[in-house]
Amino acid sequence: MTRFDVVVLGGGLVGCAAAYYLAKRGARVRLVEQGDLNREASGRNAGSLHFQLEYRLIRYGDELASQFAQIIPLSLVALEDWRGLEAELQADLEVGMHGGLIVAESETDVALLERRQALQEKWGLGSSLLSASEVRRIAPYLAESVIAAGYFPHEGHANPRLVTPAFARRAEALGVSIQAQTRVTALLRDGAEWVVTTVDRAGQTQDVVAGAVLNAAGAWAGEIGRLVHLHLPIFPVPLSMNVVERAAPLIPHLVQHASQRLTLKQVSSGNILVGGGWPGRFAREGSAMTTQRRAEPVIENVMANLSLAARLVPAIGDLRLLRSWTGITGITTDQMPLLGAVPEAPGLFVAAGGAAFTHGPTYARLISELMLEGRASASIDLYSPARFSHINNFMASV
Ligand SMILES: Cc1cc2nc3c(=O)[nH]c(=O)nc-3n(C[C@H](O)[C@H](O)[C@H](O)COP(=O)(O)OP(=O)(O)OC[C@H]3O[C@@H](n4cnc5c(N)ncnc54)[C@H](O)[C@@H]3O)c2cc1C
């Protein structure tokens, strides 16, 4: 039987980046992807590099916001990783980090900005609050309705269609064996090793042996958990995105809203990407939802998302919508990533959930250190799957 040090499950950003960092540390790695590389969330997202707390992390009251703010230490590591990523991968990833604004249009919004600012200060993220005139000075394209903004000078974006392929190319150059169109169907422990069973498009089954397995299956990471008879509490959600036609350079920042679902940015081609977490609708199998087919955009949500964008940046109102699409991402019950060893299944690791475009390269680098050296260079204890061990109290892993 073929043997690898690590088998990585999933060919999105996290899986491809982990394969790269593992191989860079000398491991023999196979990566298995059921479809094609970068075809799911990693290639379909908004490309925002957001280090301030997103709206979804701040909207559920002080107690939860304080808990969710524990993501900031990882964001600070991710910020440094993104600064060096194009050099690391020797590739143009269209990284632009020219600052991010979270805008307020009401006193309630300002109160949310103040809560966010206090949490960000507490965790060492150097953001600031801008008055209406300060906002107008650095972002004259914003509407008069904007009365304040939270500002962090290093937020930005990169091109999701470039990042995963760049990691995959570099991983292959280091000897990683990548098998696309190949699905993992079983994971069995055999002494100190794992036997990973895969099936390719032609129906060919193959078993490989690995010292360790990394579950990087994104929204499907919970399904991988079920293969080892464990619950990994990560839930698939269908989000939609929109792109409008090209315009002359107008918006250098990543723009978000303090109390509503919005991210918008102008990418290097001049197109404006508009998103922010508006839901799409899962495809159905019978009456149940399925994650095995594409989710559909919901027209009312697309309209609401674009109207909000045009309200904040009036110049967008004159531009035509080119395309709307969806992607399925995974969220955990506490909004934190699942990042670390699965205590109930020795040799099984997971890196999934959260805002893993921004954090994905960092999950990958840190998990590769943990897997090969027993310790990550930045603490990831807060994100360990061990925090959900109580859910597996009655489960016997394979
Ligand atoms: C519309 C949208 C917008 C977003 N915007 C942002 C943003 O602006 N900034 C940000 O930081 N994050 C954003 N996200 C989240 C981000 O895209 C994801 O967190 C990230 O891409 C997850 O990467 P991943 O590699 O874990 O998962 P994925 O890219 O989903 O990859 C997982 C892979 O595992 C494969 N797989 C599953 N099961 C199996 C199996 N049994 N065998 C083999 N392979 C399997 C899947 O086919 C898939 O390719 C957004 C997400 C969406 C959907």
Ligand as a Chemical Component Dictionary entry (heavy atoms), coordinates in Angstrom:
data_LIG
# 
_chem_comp.id                   LIG 
_chem_comp.type                 NON-POLYMER 
_chem_comp.pdbx_formal_charge   0 
_chem_comp.three_letter_code    LIG 
# 
loop_
_chem_comp_atom.comp_id 
_chem_comp_atom.atom_id 
_chem_comp_atom.alt_atom_id 
_chem_comp_atom.type_symbol 
_chem_comp_atom.charge 
_chem_comp_atom.model_Cartn_x 
_chem_comp_atom.model_Cartn_y 
_chem_comp_atom.model_Cartn_z 
_chem_comp_atom.pdbx_ordinal 
LIG C1  C1  C 0 -19.670 33.785 -0.933 1  
LIG C2  C2  C 0 -18.586 33.702 0.098  2  
LIG C3  C3  C 0 -17.868 34.844 0.437  3  
LIG C4  C4  C 0 -16.849 34.768 1.382  4  
LIG N1  N1  N 0 -16.093 35.867 1.595  5  
LIG C5  C5  C 0 -14.996 35.778 2.396  6  
LIG C6  C6  C 0 -14.130 36.879 2.527  7  
LIG O1  O1  O 0 -14.304 37.890 1.879  8  
LIG N2  N2  N 0 -13.060 36.767 3.376  9  
LIG C7  C7  C 0 -12.827 35.635 4.099  10 
LIG O2  O2  O 0 -11.875 35.589 4.873  11 
LIG N3  N3  N 0 -13.627 34.534 3.953  12 
LIG C8  C8  C 0 -14.684 34.590 3.117  13 
LIG N4  N4  N 0 -15.482 33.503 2.927  14 
LIG C9  C9  C 0 -15.141 32.270 3.638  15 
LIG C10 C10 C 0 -14.007 31.559 2.907  16 
LIG O3  O3  O 0 -14.258 31.520 1.533  17 
LIG C11 C11 C 0 -13.870 30.136 3.440  18 
LIG O4  O4  O 0 -13.765 30.187 4.872  19 
LIG C12 C12 C 0 -12.650 29.431 2.902  20 
LIG O5  O5  O 0 -12.574 29.539 1.498  21 
LIG C13 C13 C 0 -12.670 27.975 3.310  22 
LIG O6  O6  O 0 -11.586 27.329 2.689  23 
LIG P1  P1  P 0 -11.474 25.765 2.827  24 
LIG O7  O7  O 0 -10.266 25.336 2.085  25 
LIG O8  O8  O 0 -11.591 25.404 4.286  26 
LIG O9  O9  O 0 -12.846 25.204 2.179  27 
LIG P2  P2  P 0 -13.258 24.984 0.651  28 
LIG O10 O10 O 0 -12.686 25.994 -0.242 29 
LIG O11 O11 O 0 -14.752 24.817 0.656  30 
LIG O12 O12 O 0 -12.568 23.599 0.317  31 
LIG C14 C14 C 0 -12.973 22.387 0.907  32 
LIG C15 C15 C 0 -12.822 21.319 -0.136 33 
LIG O13 O13 O 0 -13.041 20.030 0.443  34 
LIG C16 C16 C 0 -13.571 19.216 -0.576 35 
LIG N5  N5  N 0 -14.178 18.020 0.025  36 
LIG C17 C17 C 0 -15.294 17.961 0.814  37 
LIG N6  N6  N 0 -15.558 16.686 1.138  38 
LIG C18 C18 C 0 -14.611 15.918 0.559  39 
LIG C19 C19 C 0 -14.365 14.520 0.513  40 
LIG N7  N7  N 0 -15.137 13.636 1.153  41 
LIG N8  N8  N 0 -13.306 14.064 -0.197 42 
LIG C20 C20 C 0 -12.488 14.942 -0.862 43 
LIG N9  N9  N 0 -12.691 16.277 -0.864 44 
LIG C21 C21 C 0 -13.733 16.769 -0.155 45 
LIG C22 C22 C 0 -14.581 20.125 -1.258 46 
LIG O14 O14 O 0 -14.923 19.656 -2.555 47 
LIG C23 C23 C 0 -13.844 21.459 -1.275 48 
LIG O15 O15 O 0 -13.175 21.705 -2.484 49 
LIG C24 C24 C 0 -16.546 33.537 2.025  50 
LIG C25 C25 C 0 -17.275 32.400 1.692  51 
LIG C26 C26 C 0 -18.277 32.457 0.734  52 
LIG C27 C27 C 0 -19.016 31.215 0.372  53 
# 
loop_
_chem_comp_bond.comp_id 
_chem_comp_bond.atom_id_1 
_chem_comp_bond.atom_id_2 
_chem_comp_bond.value_order 
_chem_comp_bond.pdbx_ordinal 
LIG C1  C2  SING 1  
LIG C2  C3  SING 2  
LIG C2  C26 DOUB 3  
LIG C3  C4  DOUB 4  
LIG C4  N1  SING 5  
LIG C4  C24 SING 6  
LIG N1  C5  DOUB 7  
LIG C5  C6  SING 8  
LIG C5  C8  SING 9  
LIG C6  O1  DOUB 10 
LIG C6  N2  SING 11 
LIG N2  C7  SING 12 
LIG C7  O2  DOUB 13 
LIG C7  N3  SING 14 
LIG N3  C8  DOUB 15 
LIG C8  N4  SING 16 
LIG N4  C9  SING 17 
LIG N4  C24 SING 18 
LIG C9  C10 SING 19 
LIG C10 O3  SING 20 
LIG C10 C11 SING 21 
LIG C11 O4  SING 22 
LIG C11 C12 SING 23 
LIG C12 O5  SING 24 
LIG C12 C13 SING 25 
LIG C13 O6  SING 26 
LIG O6  P1  SING 27 
LIG P1  O7  DOUB 28 
LIG P1  O8  SING 29 
LIG P1  O9  SING 30 
LIG O9  P2  SING 31 
LIG P2  O10 DOUB 32 
LIG P2  O11 SING 33 
LIG P2  O12 SING 34 
LIG O12 C14 SING 35 
LIG C14 C15 SING 36 
LIG C15 O13 SING 37 
LIG C15 C23 SING 38 
LIG O13 C16 SING 39 
LIG C16 N5  SING 40 
LIG C16 C22 SING 41 
LIG N5  C17 SING 42 
LIG N5  C21 SING 43 
LIG C17 N6  DOUB 44 
LIG N6  C18 SING 45 
LIG C18 C19 SING 46 
LIG C18 C21 DOUB 47 
LIG C19 N7  SING 48 
LIG C19 N8  DOUB 49 
LIG N8  C20 SING 50 
LIG C20 N9  DOUB 51 
LIG N9  C21 SING 52 
LIG C22 O14 SING 53 
LIG C22 C23 SING 54 
LIG C23 O15 SING 55 
LIG C24 C25 DOUB 56 
LIG C25 C26 SING 57 
LIG C26 C27 SING 58 
# 
